[in-house]
């Protein structure tokens, strides 16, 4: 879901994720991905995340798990994670059936993020869904090639990247070129899912992308407006590409 989150309103954003989960499941999807900090809104303000944050096994995780279970669909969602007196920019995977995994963003972008969050320790967070091995990164992490390579070497078929890409020439370049290159150079699928619209602090690029191992785009979002993108992730269809580009 390329999403227009409401900054600072967990309840509204969880409601939007719930409605998207229903639509995605009705369309045959097994996995719904929403953007970086989709639950809180990325532009909530660097001083707001501590108040909006939830533990990895707290209310936000419980709500997302319930949405997943109700709709029979797994979810990857960005949220502000609280552990003790530390806040992380995190993404939660939940299948609603007891499998939860949390990834913490390791490369924080700019003073806004560095003032609000502690960086996570770089690590490979991997889960399996319907026979597809899935690894997680968040936004700026994907711009460092070693992060995607690390997941590929760990056996990932699909790298999911909730993001908050700002509008501008660099954002357009990342969406139109870098995501496909990351997919091709590692022979993996990359799902890069962004916000759209604007809040009081940021204007977002949209341009969500789902790229295949051969570098082709399977789905792409517009620069404006919410969009529910669908793509079929079939690693076996790219055996030839993987054999040619080892």
Secondary structure by P-SEA (a helix, b strand, c coil): cccccccccaaaaaaaaaaaaaaaaaacccbbbbccccccccccccccccccccccccaaaaaaaaaaaaacbbbbbbbbbbcccccccbbbbbccccbbbbbcccccccaaaaaccccccbbbbbbbcccbbbbbbcccccccaaaaaaaaaacccbbbbbccccccaaaaaaaacaaaaaaaaacbbbbbbbcccccccccccccccccccccccccccccccccbbbbbbbcccaaaaaaacc
